[in-house]
Amino acid sequence: MTMKIKKARGTRDFLPEEMWFRDFVEKKIIEVFETFGYRKIMIPTFEHSTLFKIKSGEEILEHMYTFKDKGGRELCLRPEATASVCRMFAEEMRGEKKPLRLYYSCPMFRYEEPQRGRYREFWQIGIELIGPKNEYSDAEVISLASLALKNLGITHKLEINHIGILRNLLRDLGVDQKLQSRIMTLIDKKDPSLEDFLKKNVKKDWEKILELIQLRGGKEILARATELLSDHKSCLLSIEELKRILDILDYIEIEYEVDMSIARGLEYYTGMVFEIKAEELGSQSQICGGGRYDSLIEILCNEKVPAVGFAFGFDRVVEVVKLKGLNFPEKRLDILVVPVSEEERKDAIKLVNSLRNNFIGKLSVTLELMNRSLRKALEYANSIKARYVIIVGKRDLEKGKVTIKNMDLGKEEKINLEEITNFFKEA
Ligand code: AMP
């Protein structure tokens, strides 16, 4: 009996060509992270569900894969990394010198409706900068995201805001924490029911919220926001903070747009927030999201430790690189060794073994294992774009030689067995 079992909805298989491409893109991102002095960490695939109930927000909770283990613990597959990294910091890294510059690259799990650019298992590559609370660290994180995309040749649009402006306004208007989060979610989703919701739930000046979130543009927008919010001191402080970050972005020539409607779905943000979009992707254009969260770690370890970070939606970044047709090196087999008949197999195995030992990590070397004739083996080598075929035949062996065929040039030459290592060193 055969049983046809398909992959679970929202998951994907990655074939070797795809993985070669994804690894290449990942490397280009990580080399920029490392240039900035970030160090790699790994977080667990599952955590206690409570970790994400603290402050990851309604949107994340709704989509979590939650389950009970055999010990009755309520666990979940991680839906995002920031809460896990903060938990890890609180549990393992409090004694370390700050700032901590950390990065991760791993899959996240969210029970969402799958569509192009939206999966139930998807990869995020992100960073967290733990310790400092100033505009330089905010600007560092933004410039890191921007340079990583530049390193991949991705043109992108950076949109930036300060969550304190909206939150402080809502607080001044008498909106409690829970309702604030509800309103932030509606703003984040650009939900058309926002206006009615505000009318019903915010007693006074609710129009100010609508006016504020419509502000979008260059630095001059800050002057308009300052005018609009002149009676709200704490909002003005947030605007000032945002201005200091924008000043640095101006020095280092990073282009941005201020968008006062950026609310971010995740509830832990307290300061600057940003999103990066790539227009090639249409409706799922957001490839990066991040911001400052100064109170999440405190909840986990009773020590006030500010932090800022972001995550790339790696699958979407890969998609943009593909759509842009970026040049990247082709993965090819270097050498296929083919015995002409079973009689030469032992010599062929010895040759493969010696090449592998001499070129670890430098050349890929395989032995023909499907009992193909020489003609079929050459056809196969062509089809997989092998660079060289080494033909091990009886007559050559009698003279201590083998035939090396350069598949790109179609040229054959006979080489002494002792000279093979040198031949490939030079090639
Ligand atoms: P978030 O953690 O929600 O701020 O998301 C950060 C980035 O991850 C987004 O900008 C997206 O690029 C990506 N992302 C979020 N959810 C998904 C998903 N279901 N499938 C693929 N990418 C996603």
Boltz pocket constraint, residues with backbone or C-beta under 6 A from the ligand:
constraints:
  - pocket:
      binder: B
      contacts: [[A, 79], [A, 80], [A, 110], [A, 112], [A, 117], [A, 118], [A, 119], [A, 120], [A, 121], [A, 122], [A, 123], [A, 124], [A, 265], [A, 266], [A, 276], [A, 286], [A, 287], [A, 288], [A, 289], [A, 290], [A, 311], [A, 312], [A, 313], [A, 314], [A, 315], [A, 316]]
      max_distance: 6.0
